[in-house]
Amino acid sequence: MTNINIVRAAQSEFLQKWRPDVKTWMEVEVYQKIKEGGKERIQRYKGIVIKVAGKSELEKTVTVRRKVGAFGVEKIFALHAPTIEKIEILRQFKVRRKSIKFIRNLTGKAARLKEVKSDIAELNQEKALPVADLPTEIVEEKTATPVEDKKEEATEVKTEEKAPEVKKEAPKAETSEKDDLTKVEGIGPKIAETLIASGVSTYADLAKIDAVAITDMIKDVAGSHIPDTWPEQAKMAADGKWDELKKWQDEMDGGKPAA
């Protein structure tokens, strides 16, 4: 048995196999053992998971955020720590991002998340963890993975080499008239100028990029902006669906889906 298999076998003894599949859009309640002198008690911490981190299953941590008065309090828990008695999933919310750390800068209505109806009992079921008792299989997986990764890297390099040819056609868009990007709910004059300066001057241009790329473009514009709906609004505008767009915008809250 190699060193890596000895470590994996040792780690498997500490994995808490009853842990539920906790994700970043869930409200959870963590039951943690607290020792005070010779006494031991269970402390409950309730909040929303804003981040799940960790390269391996044993290293996984969850960042749970809750509001205490006017302040936000965050606590990081090791998912498989022996001091964690239980993690219970209470609710599930609808978000479009893997990490929802952006709620740190939001208050009031803007910080609300839309709840999704789900089977809580099913979410709290035991999570099936990978078996670490077969060292030969682990070695085979480890040796096979780098070969697959290299193939993927090779394909990525080929696509990157072809990318400049597509970018050369971009200047043609400059000859077309610029669209009024401020008609997209949530985009003001300053943001519109910033997007145009970045090469996004039409509804069609805006519809082709995702919210993450938009956030990077407008990072220097003051204020808290959530461009999750902007590409979809721009697509409707580019297709001439103004009636549908107006009806949707009336239901929005500053460019964000209604809570």
C-alpha positions, 0 to 999 in steps of 0.5 A: 500500500502506497503512502497516499493510500495509507493517508486515504484509509486513515482519512476515511475513519474521520469522515462523517457519513451522515452529513447531508449534501450542503450547498451554498443556497441553503439555510442550515442549522449547525449543532456544535459541541461546546466544552466549558470546563468539565461540562459539554453542551450543544450550541446551535447556529442558524444561517445561510451558507454563502460558501463551500470550500475544500479540495477533498471531502475531508477538508470541506468547510462551509461559511454560514452567515446570519444577521444579529441586529444590524450586523452580519456574523459569519462562522466557518465550520469544518463539515466533518469535524467531530465537534459537529453533532449535526447539520440540518437543512431548513430551507433552499433558495433560488440563486444563479451563482455558486457563491453568494458572498455578494449579499454581504454588501446588500441590505433590506429588500436587496438582500432577500432570496427567493425560497424554492419549494423542496423536500427538506426530508430528502435534502437531509438524507445521509450523503453517499461518500466515496469508498476509500477502502480500495487502495488499488482503485484509488491509485488507478484513478490518480494515474489516469487523471493526468492523462485526461487533463492533458487532453483537455488542455490540448483542446483548450490551446487549440480553441484559444489559437482560433479565438483571435480570428473571431475577434477580428470580425468584432469591429463590424459592430462599430459601424452599427448604431448604438442601442440605448442600454439604459432601457435595461432595468438596473443600467444607469448612464455611468454603467452604460458608458462603461459598457460601451467603452468595453465594447458592449454597445448594442443589446445583442452584444450585452445578450452574449456575455454573462453576469460574471463578465459584466460584473468585471467590466463595471467593477470601478463604477460606484454602488452595488450592482447585480447584473444577473438579469441584464443579458436576458433583458438585452436579448428580449430587447434585441428580439423586439419583445418590448411588451414582454420586457416592460411587463417583466421590468415592472415586476423587478426590484431595481433590475433584480427578480422580485423577491 
